[in-house]
Amino acid sequence: MDLSVLLQILVWGLYAGCIYILLAIGLNLIFGVMKVVNFAHGELLMLGAYAAFWIYTLSGINPYLIIALAMILLGIIGVFIERLCFRPIMGTGKLNEIFLSLGLIYLFQNLAALLWTTGSRSIHSPYSDVSVSIGSIRLPLDYIIIIVFTILFLIAFQLFMKRTTLGRAMRATSQNREAAALMGIHVERMDMLSFALGSALAAAAGSLWLISGQIANPYMGSIPAIKAFAVIIIGGLGSIPGAIVAGLTLGIAENVLPLFIQSFVGLFGVSMSFTAWKDTIAFFILIIVLVIRPTGIFGEKGE
Amino acid sequence: MKLDRINIKTGIGIVSLILAFIVPVILGINQYLLTVLIITLVFIIYSSAWNLLALSGQASLGHAAFFGIGGYVSAIITNSLGLPPIVAIFVGGFFAAFIGILIGFTCIRMREWFLAMVTFGFAIIAHTITTELPWLTGGWDGIPAKRLISVTITNYIMYEYYIMLLIAVAVVVIIYQLTKSRMGLALEAIRENELEAKVMGINVTKYKLMAFAVSAFFTGIAGALEIHHFGYITPEVYGMDISFWPIIYSISGGLFTIGGPILGTIVITFIWEILRTFGLMYERFILIGVILILIVIFLPRGLVSIPEKIKRSHP
């Protein structure tokens, strides 16, 4: 295989990995604080992408500036979801959370289809024709911006969690809810905040995905969300470094492995394309990891 | 008092069974109505099978994998070996059960969320494998499947309805017996507390795998019945909504009960068909989503718990 092709795919994987990481960090935060898994997280990504699309279409300003607005909007939606849906069922069992999320998936996907049709939407990024050449490979500028944005988000998130009072309070809540409440932390407010932040990160992922030239439609959220689940399962529930490592690994593996398999079976004279197996490969990785370690690679014992 | 309640329950069961048997007689051979009823019966089998697995605390989000596998196997062997569909559906069921045991092996150690994700993943894997093997499965276009009863026979739809009804009744009775047996009790114990169940000497692995196998078997049969009714099968049987329907039906009717999936399937299908007459499309799904959310929050034990709730508030 050509080395420059491989490098190109590596960058593509890195870029896909960034989207998974943003989603996974949000999920992890919500899980950490509330001990709730929101299976409808991908629909928040979808809403974020639509928010970015409409703000851009109506205002026409630089799409990268819109991300902040989309994040705020989704943060508000996140608060509503937490208050109206997840708070009433907290502590009633994990199956209920799964079922409630299914309801949210149906609700959001079809609401989007009803309001904005199922047609594909896209944004023309002002930098879509610009690319940076490093040696023999050419990288679209948008990919680099997205990778940089993700790094910035991660640093800001880490600083918020470690240095601010609110961040500390959230970490305290995720470590021990009762003790945190006894120390005077308003744990329910922390729930709300974690959901808002998680939704905002999903919106960031969605708008970055859209700006980088991907299309938005009401069903775009499910596959990235599943990958994000794979990422937090592989990386371990609640572990942020785990999510980063697993996100990048998954993004690269699912893009590089189909080519490896293709050239491998090519050795036996079989010519077959495996790009259609991309999503399947992500799941095989997930299943293999879970069979070996049911709590994930970096996961703590129990939950 | 307790005896009375059991009697009422059996009474409702018998009355609805008689109703189900005489519906074609009262309303005549109405093609549309009988088609809706046939699909309702298929989904009663499917939801009851899903509910049996849920009884062990394992909520699968990817049961469409078994539904589709049962359908494809049945369609392929009727086409290639010339077996009559009524035999082939059981082969499809057994094949689905076999796959179910394999999937079960990967799932038994997992907690709820992980299991949900992994089963969801298996449906996607099944979808990819099916579309990537066009010489066997017809790829994206699918393959034709023999009708359960040949369309050339007059009133074939009525015969089809009665066959479906018999199979559905048999499946529900078998599942009822299973839940009352050692296995059902073991599954409930595992759901409530897996560790305690293990300490009490219940073979957790064995019963979880059994639940997977039985659930996949009946789901495979339901899938095969559906495709032999429609006369074709495409990879759409692995769709997300096919996985989610039995969940919606079971929850709205009442999880972990026998009547729940049946009642839920009938009520939701009824609402669904009413909305169809208004020509609504996305609104229907939105409403289903909202119903699901409201039921999880306000009626977690489903429609079957309504009489009890009323009795408690008006003693």
Interface residues (C-beta under 8 A of the other chain):
Chain A: V37 F39 C85 P88 I89 T92 K94 L95 N96 I98 F99 L100 L102 G103 L104 I105 Y106 L107 F108 Q109 N110 L111 A113 L114 S222 I226 F229 A230 I233 A276 W277 D279 T280 F283 F284 L286 I287 L290 V291 P294 E303
Chain B: A54 G57 A59 L61 T106 R109 M110 R111 E112 W113 F114 A116 M117 V118 F120 G121 F122 I124 I125 T128 I129 T131 E132 M240 F244 I247 I248 I251 L255 Y282 E283 F285 I286 I288 G289 V290 I291 L292 I293 V296 I297 P300
